[in-house]
Amino acid sequence: MKRIAIFLLLTAFYKAGFAQERATMLVNDTTGQTISRYIYGQFAEHLGRCIYDGFFRNGKIRPDVVDAMKEIKVPLLRWPGGCFADNYHWQDGIGKKSKRPAIVNTQWGMVTDDNSFGTDEFMKLCSLIGCDPYVAGNVGTGTPAEMESWVEYLNYDGPSAMAKLRAKNGHPEPYHVPFFGVGNESWGCGGRMLPEEYANKYRLYANFCKSYPGSPLKRIVSGAQDDDYHWTEVMMTHIPPWEMQGIGVHYYTLVDGDEGKGPATGFNESQYFHALQNALKMDQIVSQHAAIMDKYDPQKRIWLIVDEWGISLDPEQGTNPDFHYQQNSLRDALIAASTLNIFNNHCDRVKMANLAQAVNVLQALVLTQGDQMVKTPTWYVFDLYKGHQDAQWLPLNLQSPDYHFKNESIPAVNASASMDKTGTVHITIVNLDPQHSIKVQAILPAAAQHKIASGQVLTSAHFDDINTFDEPLKVRNVPFNGGAINGQQLSAVLPPQSVVLIELK
């Protein structure tokens, strides 16, 4: 009761006229919900320079990119698409590379793919990173038999034609792939199907995606675009719950409305504000899809999976527009941090998410140029947030001032918190306001003894600041010294346009 009284007092101060300068936060004890590590998953598609020249160069997996993924504890990697998945025939990408057929990537730029990176290379990549694989299967141009044989190749531990083929290709042991997507964006590039049509196809294809002994398989429904809640309703009513373990949803942040993107660099405050405004819509999208799922699955056995998300911007000038290569700014890092806070706070239903994409495409973690690699501001967000993985979620009551732009406004502050197995509390707080520092006053859980063990902050002088190959450390995490603790009360001053991590022990 004392904690609540203090919080109400702080809230009274907030309402008394400190709206542009103060936020108040009550950090509650754990409810027993876990923030799944898979929320921090990544996505790698045969698109532009994500695979070739990104993860894979000169016939080899790049160790620098692998090390960057390991450093932020990437838990999951989704492959081979995306739209590419529904044109991908997996047996083209196995065996001797000299005998693999070259194909035309009709989805992304009509370029030739020599299939030198295929199933076994992807599994090796996941092994090097130390992450779980999430494979997206071909419903658009594939067959149930083709999908069945791929799952057998991946996961069967016994005498069979596919297991022998896997052994012949250098891997006698099964890969134990835990996640398999039955198609991708089946409402669009994956077949332009109506929801009822796809639901029937899902039931057919998923029936042949087997859980082999020692390799339980979660089958994932190709989910809705953005706020197409009807799609989710149809999936929940047409597919028996025991036939699916997850439903996807895709949402990309655009700057200027439904069709407008915007520049990745050199943008103004209007473009900054509206990108943030659109990114925050993720909370409503997740909430509404979850509410539909709750009607049919109140036990929350089926995962909501945001298996494509991020900001989609105009490609860099001088690059192939079908390759979707874009720079990555402090604004994009703020979007990533805010989105991860949303996922953390919906961890009862959101169990997996995949940023699009890991390397050289859309909101990438790293960019490569020849032998060089640079970590983007978004990479530094994932570095700040890695302590949330598989930690106990701590619910927040947050009162935030608004960030005003002309006659519009959005909440300036968002946050999430968790406690790991050692009792360490991680609080990640975002200040979206580019002009004002904001003081956060928080009441901490009563059960633990706390002191500030460390703090880090990600910010820069301008919201369009980026890291380049010539200046790779312009936007990066640095120590944060703006916090203080007194008993169960924490205060911290957030710089403008910043992400702050406070670690308490």
N, C-alpha and C positions, 0 to 999 in steps of 0.2 A: 504493500500500500504506500510505503514511503517513496518508492521509486515512481509510482504513478503520480503522487502528489508533486514531486519535484518536476516531473515531465509537464504536468498541467501548469505549474508555475512558469516554466520555460516557455510553454506555448502561449501563456498570457503575455509574456514579454514580447513574443513574436508578433502577436496580434495587436500589440500596443503601438506599433509604428516602426518596427525594425525589418519590414518586409524585404527591403533591398539589401539588407546586410546580414540577416541571421536566418538560420534554419535550426529546427529542433528535431531530435530523433530519440526514440525510445527503442533500445535494442533488447528484444525479448529473449527469454530462454528458449532452448531448442524444442521443437515440436516432434522431433524424431524423424523429420524429413531430411533426406540426403540430397545434396547437389551433385547430380551424376557427373562424373568426369567427362562423359561423352558429350555434354553441352559444349565442351571446348574442342570439338572435332573440326577437321579440315576437309577440304574438297579438292580433288585433282582430276581434271578432265583433259582429254585430248583436244585442247583448245589453245590456239596461239602457241605461246612459248611456256606453257605450264609444265608439260611433260618433257618435250624435246627442247633442250637448252635451259630448262628449269630444273626439274628433278633429275633429268637424264641428258648427259652430254657426251658426245664422242663414244657412244656405246656403253657408257658407264654411269652408275648412279653418283651424283655429285656429293662428296662428303661434307662440303661446307653447308649445303642446304639441309642435309640430314642432321648435322650438328645444331643448326638453328632450330629445327623442329624438336630435337631432343631437349634443348635447353628450356623450352617452354612446356615440356611434358605433353606434347601432342598425343592424345589418347586414341585417336581414331582418324582414318583417312578413307574418304569415299572416292570410288573410281569405277568405271572409266568415264562416267558422265553422270548427270547432264544429258543434253540432247544427243551427244555422241553415242550414248549407251544403246539407243534404239536403232542404231545402224551398225553396231559392233557385233561381230561374229567371233566368239572367243577362240575358236580353233585356228583362226588366221594368225593368232599371236602366240603360238607355242611352237616348240621344236627348234630345229636349226634355223638360225636367223636368215641364212642364205636361201632357205626354201620357203620363207614366209611370204605370202603374196602382198604386194603393195596395194593399197586401197585409196580411194578418193574420199577425203573428209568433206562430204557434201553439206554438213551442218555448219562448219566453221572455215570458210574461205576457199573451198574447193582446192585444198592443197593435198599433196600426196603424203600418206602415212605409210612408212615401210614396215610397220608392225614389229619393229625391233624392241619395243616396250610392250610387253603383254602380261599375261596372268602371272607367270613365274617371276618376272622382273618386279611386278607390283608387290607380290608377296615378300620378295627379298627386301624391297624398300620399306615395307611395314616392319619387317623384322629388325632392320637397321635402326629405324626410328624408335622401335619398342612400342608400337601402337597396334590396335586392332584394325583389321580390314573391314570395310563396308563395300560390298560389290553391288553394282546396279545392273540388273539383267535386262535383256532385250525382249520386250513385248511387241514393239512397233514392227520390226521386220524379222523377228526370230520366231521360233516354234517352241511349244512346251517341251518337246524332246531335246532340243538344243539347250534349254535352260536346265532341264533335269540332268543332262550329261555334265554340264558345267559344275553344278553343285556336287555331283558325284566325284568329279575330278578334284575339286577343292577339299572335300571333307570325308570321303569314304576310306576307312581303314580296313581293307580286306581285299581278297582276290576279285578283281573285276577288270573289265577292259579299260575303264577310265583311270582306275588306280594304277594299273600297269603303265598306262601312257604317262601319268604323272611321274612314276618312278623312272621311266625311260628318259624323261626330261630333267632328271636330276634331283627329284624330291620324293623319295619313297614314303615318307611320313605325310599324313594328311595335314592340311593347312589350318583346320579348325576355324574356318571363317564363321563369325557369329552373326553377321547381319547381311541380309540379301534383299535388295530392292526389286520388286516386281514391276519393272518399267519405270519411266521418269516423265513427268509432265505430260501425262497421257491425254490431257485436255488440249495440248499444244503440239510441240515438236515431236512428242512421243506417239502421235497417232491422231490427234484432233478428234478424240472420242467424246461422246456424251457420257455423263457420269454413270448411267445405268449400263451402258455398253462396256465401259472399263471395268465396272464392278464384276460383270459376268466374266470378262477375260481374266481378271485377277483370280477369281475362284478356280478357273481352269488351270492357269499357269502355276499358281501357288500350290495347287494339289500335288504337283510334281517336284516341288522344292522340299526335299525330305530332310528331317533331322536324323543324321546317321549316329550310331552309337559313339559317344564321346564328343559329338559335335552338334549340340542343340542349335537350331537355326531360328533366328527371329526374322520373319517375313514382313516386309514393310510395304504398305500400300502407297502407290503414287498419289500424293495428296493435292490439295487445292492450291490455286494461285491466289495469293493475297487474301481478300475477304470474301471469297466464294464459299460461303458457309453451306450453301446447298450441296456442293460437292461432298463435304464432310458428312452431311446428313445422309446422303445416299450411300456412302461407304458404310456408315454405321448401321443402316437398316438393311442393306443388301448383302453384306458379308458377315457370316456368323463370327462372333468374337473369338472363337477358338481357331479360326483360320487366318488371323492376322495378329501380329504382335506390335505393330506400330503403324501410324498414319503420318505421312509427311505434310508439310506446307512450305511454300516458297514465298518469300517476300523480299523484294529489293527496294532499297531507298532510292527514290528519284528526287531531284532538286525542284523541278518546276512542274509538278502535277503528274498526271497519269502517264504522259508520254515524254515529258521533258527530262533531260538529264542535266547537263551543265558541266562546266570546266572542272578539271581536277586541281588546277592551280590558278592563281590570280583571280579568285572569285571575290565577290563583295559580301557585305554583311547580309543583304537580302538572301543571297544564295546560301550563305552559312546558316542563317536562321531557318529557312524553309527546308533545308536538308535535315536539320535536327528535328524540326517539327514532324516531318514525314517519318523519320526513324523512330520517334516515340510512339507512332501508331502501332508498332509491333506489340505493345502491351494489350491494346484492344483486340488485335487480330488473334493473339494467343488466347486471350480470355474467352473470346466468342467461340473459337474452335473447341476449346476445352469444355465450355459449357454444353455444347452439343454432344461431345463424347461422354460427358458426365451423365447425360440422360440415359444412355444405353450401357454405360460401363461405370457405374458409381464406385466400383472397387478400384478404378484407375489401373487396370491391368494392361491396357493398351497404351503404348507410349505415344505422345505427341512429339513429332520429330521435325524440327525446322531445318531440313537438310539442304537448303540453299538460302543464304541471307548475306546482306552486305550492301554497300552503296555502289550503284552503277552510274558511271560518269562517262563523259565523252572521251573516246580514245585519244591518246597523245598524238599531236600533229606529226605527220611523217611516218606513222605506223599503219599497218593494215587494220582497218576498222573492224574487220571480222575477228581480230585477235584479242580485242577488248583489253589492251594494255593501257593502264592508267596509273598516274602517280598517286601518292597516298600522303595525305596531309594530317596536321593536328586535328582538323575537323573530323576526318574519317576515324581517327583514334577515339575521339569523344563519342562518336556514333557507336563504335565497337564496344566501348566501355558501358555506355547506357544500355545497349542491347543485351550484353551479358548480365547486367544487373536485372533486367527484365526476366531473362531466362532463369536466373538464380531464384528470383522471387516467385516463379511459377514452377518450381522444381517438383511439386507434387504430380504434375502432368508432363511437363517438358523434360524429357530424359536424354535427348540428343539434339545436337545442332551442328551444322557444317558451314563454316565461313566460306564464301565463294570469292576467290579461290586462293590456294596456298601460295602459288608462285606466279608472278608475271601476268596475272589475269584479274581484272576487277579489283576487289579490296584485298590485295595480296599481303601476306606476311613478309615476304622477301622479294626483291627484284634482282635479276641477274643481268650481266652484260659481259659476255665472254667469260673469262675466269673470275670476274669480280661479282660480289654479292653485297647487297645492302639491306639491312633490316629496316622495315618501315615503322612509322609511329604505331600502326596497328599491332605489329609484333610486340612492341613494348607494353601494350595493354595486356596482351595474353601473358606476358611475363609477370605483370603486376597481379593478375587474377589467378595464377596457377594454384595458389593455396586454397582456393575454393573447391578444388576437385575432390569429390567423394567426402567432403566435410559435411557436418551437420548444419543445416540451414537455421539461421537466427532471424525470425521475422522482425520487421522494422515498422514502427509508426513514425512517419516522417512528415513534418510540416516544412514546406519549402517556399521561399520567396519566388516571384516570377521573374523571368527574363523577358523584358518588353522590347518589341521591335515595331515601331510605328503604332498601329492600332491592334497588334496581335501580341500574344504572350504564350509562353510555355513554362512549365516548372524549371527553375534554374538548377535545382539539385536533385539528383537521384542516387541511390545507394543500394548495396546489399551487404550481408554479413554472414559469416559462418564460423564454426568452431571445429578444428580438426581433432584427430585422435589424441594428440598430445595436450589438448586443452587450449591451444593457441587460437585466438580470435583474429580473423581477418575482416576488416571493414574497408570496402572500396566505395569511394564517394566521388561523384562527378559534379563539377560546376560548369554549366554550359554558358554562363554569362561572360561575354568577352570583355566587359568593362569593369565589373565589380568583384572584389574579393567578398567572400561570404563566410561568416563565422558560423560553424556548426557546433551546437551544444547537445551532447548526447548523454543519456543515462544507460549504463551498461548492465548486463545481466548480473543478478545478485549472487549467483552460485559460484562464480570464479573470482580468484584474486587476480588483479590486473596491474600491469605496468606497461608502458610503451616500450616494446622491444626494438621496434624499428619503424621507419616510415619512408615512403618514396612518393615522388610526385612526377607526373608527366605533363609538361606544358612547354610553351615557347612564346616568343614575343608576338607572333602573328598567327591567326588561326589557319592561314594557308601555308605555313612553313612546312617544308618537306625535307626528307633525307635524300641526298644524291650520292653518286659514286665519288664525287669530289668532296662532298661534305656529308659523310655518312652518320655523324653523331649530332646533328643540329637539334633533332627532336628525340629525346631519350629520357629514361628514368634517372632521377638524381635524388639524393637524400632529402627527406622532408622534415623540417624542424619546426613546423607551425602548430604542433599539437602539444597538449598538456593534459594530465590526468590528476584528479583529486578524488580518491575513493572510487565511487562508481560513476563519477561525472567526468566525461571527456569533452574537451573543447579543442577545436581545430579551425584554423583560418585557411580556407581554400583559395588559392590564387585564381584570378580570372582564367577562364577556358583551361581547366585542368582536370586531371584524374589523380586522386590521392589514395594510396594504400596505407592504412594504419594497422600494424601488427601488435597485438596485445598478448602478453603472457602472464 
